[in-house]
Amino acid sequence: MDVNLAGRTAIITGASKGIGLAVATRFAASGAEVAIIARGREALDNAVKIIAESGRARVAAIQADVA
């Protein structure tokens, strides 16, 4: 299924690994700009690289604990 999210923005928590990273990657690949939030800076930096490779959208990484 082809989903076009161009012009949309997504905020994803827990996005440095697992399901959160998969969701962020898919949203970016569909054209959405994504803001990813996670606790670890190193994991966030790696996630930005992975997401940027799969999409054409901008990615913002925010280190935070949303608990």
Buried (B, 14 or more C-beta within 10 A) or exposed (E): EEEEBEEEEBEBBBBBBEEBBEBBBBBBBBBBBBBBBBBEEEBBEBBBEBBBEBBEBEBEBEBEEEE
